[in-house]
Amino acid sequence: MKKSKLLFPYLGIFIFTILFGGCSISSEVEKRYYTKREAEPISRIASSILIGKKPKRLPDNIDELEADFFDKSFVKLFNMPVENFKGSREEEFRTFKKTYQFMSEQIKANNPDVNTLKMSRGKLITADINTLKYNQDSRRLLEGLKVDGHHIIKKEGKYGLMDENGLIVIPLEYDLIDVPSEGKVSAKKNGKWGYLNLEGEIVIPFHFDEAQIFIDGYAHAISNGIEGVIDSEGNWVSDPQKNDNWMSKFIFNSTWSTSTDWSNSNKMFYLWYLKNSLKDEYYALFTGYSKKCSTPFRKVRCYYIIYDSIVIDEKGRFVNIIDEDFNIQNDLNGYILATSESNYTYIAPPQAKGFSVNGIYGRVHKDYIVLYGPDYKNLYDIKSNMKPWQSHDLQFVFDECYWAKPLTNYQCYNYDGKEIIEADKLIYYAFPKFLIYTKGNLKGISGDQFYTEALYDDIKIYDKHLFFKKGNKWAAYSVNLDKYSDFEYERVRELSDKTFKLYLETTGYHILKDSLLITSDVNSNNLNKTGQI
């Protein structure tokens, strides 16, 4: 009996040796995601959206038609085709400028209702916009100008609509709202867009990821990332499985420019117009020299911001005036972003008033901007108009997560505000973009799309390769966590940018070159001085 008891310690040692001694550890490095991922990407619009018929008459030669407009104008003025013109830069500038002015006069003559804008003494001017302003007591709620007899209103972060008599026709309960068009108003609530009538009743369900104003019975919409067009009943009249925003073919803008010095925007002369090619109607027109930026407009959703000061929609209607003297630099999910010299950022939807937050924005991501101050860095959530408390003392921003230090330790959060990782120490790598984080005595990685648990004794990061150490053994992976080997190497040595020598427990070794692991028996006599086999 005593003899049999003595066998158990030896048996345990034998099993341990078989499993761990002299053998590779076959466990894999597990890729984890910051948010739940779809099993397969959705490649069709939402099932709740009905399918309609796509209209047949769509132009397919817009560029040719616009070029022909210029050519005919040039011939009328100078009695020769433009390709025959020979002249200096100054002569070309004067000739083209005269042509653009002639084109502008033709447009105004044939479209007496076109909204015209021009530059005078460095300021953009147009017809008397004051007639579109509201002068009643409710003006404190107002956002933008009167459009089709209605004003956008806002209170406590929620939007609604008021008629010109001061009656609220759409209640203040929407996250964002557009100007009315053809009796309908596109609005956003709980992350989805839909349409209301001018009595505040839902006429098209809130099941779009994006929905814009109606133009001649059609509107641009997005569902499950697919861009398309809906009709006035809310039916999808585009390809339901791929991007097919055919509205851009008949509601479009053209920009013509000439200059004596292309490096100086103040010396550029522009003709810009917004046109409905199906009706051959012009909605808006600008002719003149540049101001601040080199192009006359910035498009955000269904709005055009002309020289950072006057906003028109895709029907050419005046929608808003940006009173602040800002240079708009970016846009994010339907909001414009601008910074001032006094260390704050201006945020606004084009169709409504904006607001300012402390800090200069440095980058944008999803619904967030990164704000930089003299001694701080924070995220700002445009959707909720607030700084998430979790982003206090922001450290690093990734595509699917961000790292901050709100308390004593480093915290990793996804953009839903859920805490994913807690760490004691961070080491950042710019390329490839990863963090090695330490929790206790173990390490893990955090990247743009995925992370690993802190299960490893050491980690090495190279341009195209990752190496993880567990116990005394190393394993090789790609930067996408494609597996090259088990945990079987005693040591890793870099021979060149993409070639590594991986030492086995014995005197042998393997070579990892790019994604190819050479596992046949090799020794130093098989390598030349550059490390190539």
Secondary structure, 3 states (H helix, E strand, C coil): CHHHHCHHHHHHHHHHHHHHCCCCECCCCCCEECCCCCCCCCCCCCCCCCECCCCCCCCCCHHHHHHHHHHHHHHHHHCCCHHHCCCCHHHHHHHHHHHHHHHHHHHHHHCCCCEEEEEECCEEEECCHHHHCCCCHHHHHEEEEEECCEEEEEECCEEEEEECCCCEEEEEEECEECCCECCEEEEEECCEEEEEECCCCEEEEEEECEECCCECCEEEEEECCEEEEEECCCCECCCCCCCCCHHHHCEEEEEEEEECCCCCHHHEEEEEEEEECCCCEEEEEEEEECCCCCCCEEEECCEEEECCCEEEECCCCEEEECCCCCEEEEEECCEEEEECCCCEEEEECCCCCCEEEECEEEEEECCEEEEECCCCEEEEECCCCECCHHHCCEEEECCCCEEECCCCCEEEECCCCCEEEEECEEEEECCCCEEEEEECCEEEEEECCEECCCCECEEEECCCEEEEEECCEEEEEECCCCECCCECECEEEEEECCEEEEECCCCCEEEEECCEEEEEEECHHHCCCCCCC
